[in-house]
Amino acid sequence: MVAINKYVLGASMVGTFFGASVLLKDYVGGGVCPSKAKIEGKTVIVTGANTGIGKETALELARRGGRIIMACRDMGKCENAAREVRGKTLNHNVFAKHLDLASTKSIKEFAKNILKEEHHIDVLINNAAVMRCPHWKTEDGFEMQFGVNHLGHFLLTNLLLDRLKESGQSRIINVSSLAHIVGEIDFQDLNWEKKKYDTKAAYCQSKLANVLFTNELAKRLQGTGVTVNSLHPGVADTELGRHTGMHQSAFSSTVLGEIYSILE
Ligand SMILES: NC(=O)c1ccc[n+]([C@@H]2O[C@H](COP(=O)([O-])OP(=O)(O)OC[C@H]3O[C@@H](n4cnc5c(N)ncnc54)[C@H](OP(=O)(O)O)[C@@H]3O)[C@@H](O)[C@H]2O)c1
């Protein structure tokens, strides 16, 4: 009798945990965009577009008729993703371009080519990110998550800003995360050189930097026709959790990684 009760209790706890997890996942997963707007003639740049949210964004905007520039660091993955998007949407204005946000040299080269080739840029979607990686540095010596997620996009945006302004009603969209709410900016040690590295806090700091950058830039661009917004995309099952050690788990490492970044 006691054994049966233990069994029932255990099963009920497991059931409650999974039920609550599914409800939480649905809640944080966000809603569905109701817009059916077409974007023919608009040029859109999406960083980190070879997988995850960036690839889905490129796919949806290609479906709506945009000229899509998929900006990625791995050209093999980028060409494959661009081919897939062209195949699924029959939109041939989808291009793969090299951009490594962990290298200011690469960012400058990318921006130089874009400014040479694109007469207008209507939407810049700063989407790429790395989450909870080891204590890596960018090519220029910045802590990797701050370097890629914030500094890389900061430089890219500023290099393209004049063209965005000239293009009229253009948009800058910075993909942040709910994790920004527990983020803190350590202005004395942005680069994690004086304190012990905390990979979760470094991700949250980088995502808070996305929001602060957005708010300040939006203020500075008032009256120029360029709008700047940041967003939390909802929790989606992507490759973002690849450094969390739970990447192969059935219940998405990304979902758990993002939730743990906030709750831990
Ligand atoms: N998924 C979620 O639940 C969730 C929740 C909140 C916020 N977000 C945000 O959503 C955005 C997209 O994330 P995701 O979930 O789609 O992640 P993902 O599947 O891991 O995709 C991240 C993208 O960023 C690229 N990237 C990483 N380092 C780069 C670098 N140095 N230069 C250029 N590109 C680089 C990756 O390229 P490689 O494939 O070559 O590494 C990949 O294309 C991120 O800003 C993330 O913070 C996601």
PDBQT file of the ligand as one rigid body, heavy atoms in Angstrom, charges set to zero:
ROOT
HETATM    1  N1  LIG A 301      15.527  30.925 -28.923  1.00  0.00    +0.000 N 
HETATM    2  C1  LIG A 301      15.015  31.549 -27.892  1.00  0.00    +0.000 C 
HETATM    3  O1  LIG A 301      14.220  30.990 -27.138  1.00  0.00    +0.000 OA
HETATM    4  C2  LIG A 301      15.360  32.981 -27.625  1.00  0.00    +0.000 A 
HETATM    5  C3  LIG A 301      14.802  33.598 -26.510  1.00  0.00    +0.000 A 
HETATM    6  C4  LIG A 301      15.112  34.921 -26.254  1.00  0.00    +0.000 A 
HETATM    7  C5  LIG A 301      15.938  35.615 -27.114  1.00  0.00    +0.000 A 
HETATM    8  N2  LIG A 301      16.476  34.976 -28.193  1.00  0.00    +0.000 N 
HETATM    9  C6  LIG A 301      17.337  35.776 -29.091  1.00  0.00    +0.000 C 
HETATM   10  O2  LIG A 301      16.971  35.480 -30.434  1.00  0.00    +0.000 OA
HETATM   11  C7  LIG A 301      18.114  35.673 -31.282  1.00  0.00    +0.000 C 
HETATM   12  C8  LIG A 301      18.277  34.483 -32.197  1.00  0.00    +0.000 C 
HETATM   13  O3  LIG A 301      18.617  33.360 -31.413  1.00  0.00    +0.000 OA
HETATM   14  P1  LIG A 301      18.276  31.865 -31.853  1.00  0.00    +0.000 P 
HETATM   15  O4  LIG A 301      17.489  31.290 -30.751  1.00  0.00    +0.000 OA
HETATM   16  O5  LIG A 301      17.771  31.796 -33.239  1.00  0.00    +0.000 OA
HETATM   17  O6  LIG A 301      19.751  31.222 -31.749  1.00  0.00    +0.000 OA
HETATM   18  P2  LIG A 301      20.589  30.260 -32.730  1.00  0.00    +0.000 P 
HETATM   19  O7  LIG A 301      19.711  29.230 -33.348  1.00  0.00    +0.000 OA
HETATM   20  O8  LIG A 301      21.773  29.811 -31.947  1.00  0.00    +0.000 OA
HETATM   21  O9  LIG A 301      21.065  31.280 -33.867  1.00  0.00    +0.000 OA
HETATM   22  C9  LIG A 301      22.023  32.250 -33.546  1.00  0.00    +0.000 C 
HETATM   23  C10 LIG A 301      22.614  32.794 -34.840  1.00  0.00    +0.000 C 
HETATM   24  O10 LIG A 301      23.638  33.730 -34.492  1.00  0.00    +0.000 OA
HETATM   25  C11 LIG A 301      24.783  33.420 -35.259  1.00  0.00    +0.000 C 
HETATM   26  N3  LIG A 301      26.035  33.886 -34.678  1.00  0.00    +0.000 N 
HETATM   27  C12 LIG A 301      26.621  33.516 -33.510  1.00  0.00    +0.000 A 
HETATM   28  N4  LIG A 301      27.812  34.103 -33.390  1.00  0.00    +0.000 NA
HETATM   29  C13 LIG A 301      27.990  34.868 -34.504  1.00  0.00    +0.000 A 
HETATM   30  C14 LIG A 301      29.031  35.697 -34.979  1.00  0.00    +0.000 A 
HETATM   31  N5  LIG A 301      30.181  35.829 -34.321  1.00  0.00    +0.000 N 
HETATM   32  N6  LIG A 301      28.849  36.342 -36.160  1.00  0.00    +0.000 NA
HETATM   33  C15 LIG A 301      27.725  36.180 -36.875  1.00  0.00    +0.000 A 
HETATM   34  N7  LIG A 301      26.717  35.395 -36.494  1.00  0.00    +0.000 NA
HETATM   35  C16 LIG A 301      26.859  34.739 -35.324  1.00  0.00    +0.000 A 
HETATM   36  C17 LIG A 301      24.764  31.912 -35.371  1.00  0.00    +0.000 C 
HETATM   37  O11 LIG A 301      25.632  31.478 -36.413  1.00  0.00    +0.000 OA
HETATM   38  P3  LIG A 301      26.291  29.990 -36.336  1.00  0.00    +0.000 P 
HETATM   39  O12 LIG A 301      25.188  29.028 -36.626  1.00  0.00    +0.000 OA
HETATM   40  O13 LIG A 301      27.368  30.027 -37.376  1.00  0.00    +0.000 OA
HETATM   41  O14 LIG A 301      26.829  29.839 -34.945  1.00  0.00    +0.000 OA
HETATM   42  C18 LIG A 301      23.293  31.709 -35.697  1.00  0.00    +0.000 C 
HETATM   43  O15 LIG A 301      23.059  31.977 -37.043  1.00  0.00    +0.000 OA
HETATM   44  C19 LIG A 301      19.284  35.942 -30.331  1.00  0.00    +0.000 C 
HETATM   45  O16 LIG A 301      19.531  37.327 -30.269  1.00  0.00    +0.000 OA
HETATM   46  C20 LIG A 301      18.811  35.438 -28.980  1.00  0.00    +0.000 C 
HETATM   47  O17 LIG A 301      19.423  36.115 -27.899  1.00  0.00    +0.000 OA
HETATM   48  C21 LIG A 301      16.205  33.681 -28.467  1.00  0.00    +0.000 A 
ENDROOT
TORSDOF 0
